[in-house]
Amino acid sequence: MPDTPPPESIRAYRQADREQVAALWARINRELAPADLREAFEQYIAGPLADELLRLHDVFAAGKRNVFWVVTLGDEIIGTFGIEARGRDTTELRRMYLDRRHRGKGLAQRMLEWAESRARALGFSTMILSTAEIQRAALKFYRRNGYCLVNTEVAETMSVRTVGSGLKRFHFEKPL
């Protein structure tokens, strides 16, 4: 009988995951970077993205009804995602990243359903999220999953959520 690869699993983030998560976030952001924004993306990776990773346990503290997960395949982290409270009834889907080698297999769908299910269990009734114009597949994915566009903005300044540089951001929400 041939060896079959272990199935992907979802589990809570651990401090020991930091190096693999940092590498995944950096790789995916480099893949997303348009040629004219490569330098801005490198600044984002080294600045706000790295800072949030260092503070992940504080940002996604269970006492705040925030949770962060990793998706593993064997010992490799191939995805990340979390939910962060934005009010009594609203939570935000954050840092949903999936390695490109594992896309198109239904795993992103499983990740989203996991986040929505856990959000409902924590008492949230609405999930919000935002994504950039350069993430065309994500835009289609969220719309296909019932997320409605509620706002569009042009992000001029870099923050923990955006590279800035004039990228258009789309804000969505969905009742849970």
C-alpha positions as CSV (number, residue, x, y, z in Angstrom):
1,M,0.0,0.0,0.0
2,P,1.5,3.4,-1.0
3,D,2.1,6.0,1.7
4,T,-0.7,8.5,1.7
5,P,0.1,12.0,2.9
6,P,-1.4,13.0,6.2
7,P,-4.6,15.1,6.0
8,E,-4.5,18.7,6.7
9,S,-5.4,19.7,10.2
10,I,-6.4,22.9,11.9
11,R,-5.1,23.7,15.4
12,A,-4.5,26.7,17.6
13,Y,-1.4,28.7,17.0
14,R,1.6,28.1,19.3
15,Q,4.6,30.3,19.9
16,A,6.8,27.6,18.3
17,D,4.9,28.2,15.0
18,R,6.2,31.7,14.7
19,E,9.1,31.1,12.3
20,Q,7.0,29.0,9.9
21,V,4.1,31.5,10.0
22,A,6.5,34.4,9.3
23,A,7.9,32.6,6.3
24,L,4.4,31.8,5.0
25,W,3.2,35.4,5.4
26,A,6.3,36.8,3.8
27,R,6.1,34.3,0.8
28,I,2.4,35.0,0.1
29,N,2.8,38.8,0.3
30,R,5.8,38.6,-2.1
31,E,3.7,36.6,-4.5
32,L,0.9,39.2,-4.3
33,A,3.1,42.2,-4.8
34,P,2.7,43.9,-8.1
35,A,6.1,44.7,-9.7
36,D,5.7,48.5,-9.0
37,L,4.9,47.8,-5.3
38,R,7.6,45.3,-4.4
39,E,9.5,47.7,-2.2
40,A,6.3,48.7,-0.4
41,F,5.4,45.1,0.2
42,E,8.9,44.4,1.6
43,Q,8.4,47.3,4.0
44,Y,5.1,45.9,5.0
45,I,6.5,42.4,5.6
46,A,9.4,43.8,7.7
47,G,7.2,46.4,9.6
48,P,3.5,45.9,10.4
49,L,3.3,42.3,9.4
50,A,6.4,41.3,11.5
51,D,5.1,43.4,14.4
52,E,1.7,41.7,14.5
53,L,3.4,38.3,14.4
54,L,5.5,39.2,17.4
55,R,2.3,40.2,19.3
56,L,0.1,37.4,18.0
57,H,-0.6,35.9,21.4
58,D,-1.7,39.4,22.7
59,V,-3.7,40.3,19.6
60,F,-5.5,36.9,19.5
61,A,-6.0,36.4,23.3
62,A,-8.8,34.1,24.2
63,G,-10.0,36.5,26.9
64,K,-10.8,39.0,24.2
65,R,-12.8,36.3,22.2
66,N,-10.0,36.3,19.6
67,V,-8.6,33.1,18.2
68,F,-5.8,32.3,15.7
69,W,-5.2,29.0,14.0
70,V,-2.7,27.3,11.7
71,V,-3.3,24.7,9.1
72,T,-0.8,22.0,9.0
73,L,0.1,19.2,6.7
74,G,2.4,16.9,8.6
75,D,4.9,19.2,10.3
76,E,4.5,22.0,7.7
77,I,2.3,25.1,8.3
78,I,0.5,25.7,5.1
79,G,-2.2,28.2,6.2
80,T,-3.2,30.6,8.9
81,F,-6.4,32.5,9.9
82,G,-8.0,34.0,12.9
83,I,-11.0,35.9,14.2
84,E,-10.7,39.2,16.2
85,A,-13.6,40.7,18.1
86,R,-14.8,44.1,16.8
87,G,-17.7,44.5,19.2
88,R,-20.1,42.4,21.2
89,D,-21.7,40.8,18.1
90,T,-19.1,41.3,15.4
91,T,-15.8,39.6,14.7
92,E,-13.3,40.1,11.9
93,L,-11.7,37.4,9.8
94,R,-7.9,38.1,9.8
95,R,-4.8,36.8,8.2
96,M,-6.4,34.1,6.1
97,Y,-3.4,32.9,4.1
98,L,-3.0,29.6,2.3
99,D,0.1,28.4,0.5
100,R,-0.5,28.4,-3.2
101,R,0.5,24.7,-3.6
102,H,-2.6,23.8,-1.5
103,R,-5.2,26.0,-3.1
104,G,-8.0,24.7,-5.2
105,K,-8.5,21.6,-3.0
106,G,-11.4,23.0,-0.8
107,L,-9.1,23.8,2.1
108,A,-9.9,27.6,2.1
109,Q,-13.5,26.7,2.2
110,R,-12.9,24.5,5.3
111,M,-10.9,27.3,6.9
112,L,-13.7,29.8,6.4
113,E,-16.3,27.4,7.7
114,W,-14.2,26.6,10.7
115,A,-13.8,30.4,11.5
116,E,-17.5,31.0,11.0
117,S,-18.5,28.1,13.2
118,R,-16.1,29.1,16.0
119,A,-17.3,32.7,15.7
120,R,-20.9,31.6,16.2
121,A,-19.9,29.4,19.2
122,L,-18.3,32.5,20.7
123,G,-21.5,34.4,20.4
124,F,-20.8,36.5,17.3
125,S,-23.6,37.1,14.8
126,T,-21.7,39.0,12.1
127,M,-18.3,38.3,10.4
128,I,-16.5,41.1,8.7
129,L,-13.3,41.0,6.6
130,S,-11.3,43.1,4.2
131,T,-9.1,42.3,1.2
132,A,-7.3,44.2,-1.5
133,E,-8.0,44.5,-5.2
134,I,-4.9,42.4,-6.0
135,Q,-6.5,39.4,-4.3
136,R,-8.9,38.7,-7.1
137,A,-9.4,35.0,-6.1
138,A,-10.2,36.1,-2.5
139,L,-12.8,38.6,-3.7
140,K,-14.6,35.9,-5.7
141,F,-14.3,33.4,-2.9
142,Y,-15.8,35.7,-0.2
143,R,-18.7,36.8,-2.5
144,R,-19.4,33.1,-3.4
145,N,-19.6,32.4,0.4
146,G,-22.3,35.0,1.0
147,Y,-20.2,38.0,2.0
148,C,-21.6,41.3,0.9
149,L,-19.5,44.4,0.0
150,V,-20.2,47.2,2.5
151,N,-17.4,49.6,1.8
152,T,-14.5,50.3,-0.6
153,E,-11.6,52.6,0.2
154,V,-8.2,53.5,-1.2
155,A,-5.5,52.7,1.4
156,E,-2.9,55.4,1.1
157,T,-1.0,54.7,4.3
158,M,0.6,51.5,5.5
159,S,-1.0,49.8,8.6
160,V,-1.2,46.4,10.1
161,R,-4.0,45.6,7.7
162,T,-2.7,47.1,4.5
163,V,0.4,47.9,2.4
164,G,-1.2,51.3,1.6
165,S,0.3,52.7,-1.6
166,G,-3.1,53.5,-3.1
167,L,-4.3,49.9,-3.2
168,K,-8.1,49.6,-3.2
169,R,-9.5,47.7,-0.2
170,F,-12.9,46.0,-0.1
171,H,-14.8,45.5,3.1
172,F,-17.3,42.7,3.4
173,E,-19.7,41.4,6.0
174,K,-21.9,38.4,6.5
175,P,-24.6,37.4,9.1
176,L,-23.5,34.2,10.8
